[in-house]
């Protein structure tokens, strides 16, 4: 079964056009075509129809293959254009290919027309796939960038020379430092002095390829103390070689304060119970004794 082919022919000879169509049919195509011979006609044809391939004579009385290629570029159309013309010099053929022609054939040697069309269509398919892949990658990167730049967690990366190579905007809210200020500091510079020795040990392990999650305190630019949960690991390139470290830091100050307040409340309650002169018992739902104060123990 012959393959349908939408082909735009740039040619001022109807006889040569019929010849090209017979050649395409002989190579297994069922061409649906339109013939144009000047700029205005080609522009109109591009507006009215969608084409798969353009076959053009090199030089016409009112037009040329070079002008056709320029028109395609101006329109932003990635359409393969195959030049089929009379005897010309090799330099002309080379120049045409540099201008963007997919192939260059002589009219008295059209045995390669079918394979040339097939190759041009395959190259177009590969370009389309590459373009779609690149567009999908750019969209994925855009979405990831939006997520990273709008998350409340600080995300950072350092190279093996311990220079900051990336930090998201959340760092300013967490530390009070601007991104440009942080580029002249190491991560350890804003760690709380009491936590610094422990974090330095973990930092050295990171640069040796280990990973960790750790709670620690930082001191902000204006002197506030905040608690953070850091999750860090090595940063690798596409070949699996470590090129730095990367990780995230979450502000857990409110959680730590709540834990401290709960602990203080429990300690206060325990002190009250222990000093109560009467027997106080803490029972589970099933009646099991969980705890008894000193007064109760003395009564047993």
Buried (B, 14 or more C-beta within 10 A) or exposed (E): EEEEBEBBBBBBBEEBBEBBBEBBBEBEBEBEBBBBBBBEBBBEBBEEEEBBBBBBBBBBEEBBBBBBBBBBEEEEEEBBBBBBBEEBEEEBBEBBEEBBBBBBBBBEEBEBBBEBBBBBBEBBEEEEEEEEEEEEEEEEEEEEEEEBEEBEBBBBBBEEEEEBBBBBBBBBEBBBBEEEEBEEEBBEEBBBEEBBEEBBEBBEBBBEEEEBEBEBBBBBEEEEEBBBBBBBBBBEEEEEEBBBBBBBBBBBBEEBEEEEEEEEEEEEEEEEBEEEEEBBEEEEEEEEEEEBBBBBEEEE
